[in-house]
Amino acid sequence: MNKVDRIAQFWQSFLDSLPAVKRISYKKYSVWHFCNNEKDANELVDLVLQRKKTATCGLLWSYEMEGEILPKTGEISIITTWVGEPMCIIETSDVKITPFEDVKEEHALKEGEGDLSLAYWRRVHWEVFSRECAKIGKEACEDMPLVCEQFELIYLKIRRNFRLESLDNSF
């Protein structure tokens, strides 16, 4: 089965899981993966599946340069692995344009990465956005605008390959 078929099948399984009256409200969706490399894309989708990641952010300048539409509250997205395997569906619950320097600890915590601290978030995201800025001919700066998105996990792929130590063996 090709990637398009797998995504269509995943979307249909999501719709089939809903009451008929609710299905009508879900017509459009986007499909994407986190990050610009396989390792990070797969690690971040895994954090969403573990319910540790409920936020993300991107460089507004990149959205503008690529002509990409900004996320909006209520939008539905299928999140995939780097190679396009659909893993979950999220619904955007909030979007704010925020200068890098104004991102708060709460957002860093919701991104669910590293040690969950703002210091970690700032260090890692500065590196990422500095490289991204260089690619688009901009210079990273403390007031570079970020698209800060919060989301809710509304559907996930049942995981078949899990480790025994992740199970609760209190039976």
N, C-alpha and C positions, 0 to 999 in steps of 0.2 A: 504494500500500500504506500503510495507516495505521500509527501508532506501535506499537500493540500487536502487529500482525502482524510488523513489522520486528524487534521484540524477540524474539518467539517464533521467528522464522526464524533470528535470530542465535544464540539458545540452542540450537536444533536443530543448527546448523552446528558449534557447539562440541561438542555430544554426539557428532555424527557423526565428529568428528576423534579421538575417544577409542577405545581398545579396548573391546569390548563389556563386559568384566568391570568396567571402571572407570566406565562410564556409570551403573551402578546406584547408585554412591555419590553422584551429583549429582542430587538431586531438587528441592531448594528453593533459591531465590535471591531476592535483592532487586534492585531497579533504582533507581538514583539518579544525580545529578550533583553535582559539587563546587560549593560556594559558593552565594551568593544573587543572582548577577548573571551575565549571559551572557558577558561578556568573561572574567572569572576562571574560570567553569566550563569554558569551552572551552580556555583556556590550560592549566589544570591537567590536564585529560584528555590534552592533547597531551604534557605532561611525563610522564605515565604511559606513553603509547605510546612515548616516547623512552627509557623505562626510567630516567628521572631522578628520578621521584617514586615512592617506595615507602612513604610514610607520610602520614597526615593527622591532623587533630584537630578536635574540636568542643567547644563549651561544654556541660558536663554539665547546667547549669541549663536550657538550651534543650531538651535531650533530655527532662528531667523535665517541663517546662512543656508540651511538645507530646505527652507520653505515648508518646514514641518508645522502642523497645527498643534497648538498647545493643548495639553490635557484639560478636560473640564469635569467638574463635579457631576457624578452620575454616569460617566462613561464606563464602558465595559471593555476589558482587555483579556485576551488569552495570552498567558505568559508561557514561553517555550524555553527549552534548553537552547544552547548555542546552535545545535544542528536542526532545530525546529520541531522537536518533540513537544507537543502540548502537555503542560504539567498542571496548570491551574487557571482559574478565572478570578480576576479582581474587579472591584468597582471603585472608581475614584471617589473619595469622600471629601477631599479638600485640595485646592491648588492655590499657592501664593507665590508671587515673585518676590524674592528676598535677596538682598546683597549677601555675598559670602560671609562678610564680617558679622552679619546680624542673625545667622543661623544659630538657634538655641540648642541647649543640651537635650531638650525634649525631642527635637527632630532627630538628633544624632541617635538617641535611644530607640526611636521608632524605626530608624534605618536598620537596626539590629546587627551591625557589623562590628568586628573586632571586640574590644573590651567595652563597647557601648558608650564610651566617653566622648565628650565634645572634642577633647584634645586629639584623640585618635581620629575622629571624623574629619577634623580640620586638616590634619597631616596627610591622610590618605586622599581626601578630596582635592586638596591643593595640588598634589602631584598629578592627579587625573585631569583636573581642569587646566593646569599649566600646559600639559601636553596637548590637550584639546585646543586651547587658545593658540598655541604655536601653529597647529595645523590650519587654522582659519585666519591667521594673520593678525591675531589680537594678542595683547599682553595680559597675563593674569594679574589681577589686582584685588585688593580687599573688598572693593565695592562691585565686583563683577556680579551681574544679576543671575540668580539661579531660579529655576522652576522647581519649587518644593511641592511634592505631591504626597498626599496620604491616601491610603486605599484600604479596602476590606477584602479579605479572602472570602469569596462566595462559593467556590467550587474547586475541588482538587482531584487529581488523578489518584486512584488507589495505588499505593506503592506495593509492588510485588517483591522487590529485592531489598529486604531489610535485614538488619543484624539481630541476632537473638538477644544481645545485651540491651537492645533498645526496648524490649518487651518487659512488661511488668510481670515478673514471675512469682507473684505473691499468691499462688493458688494452693 
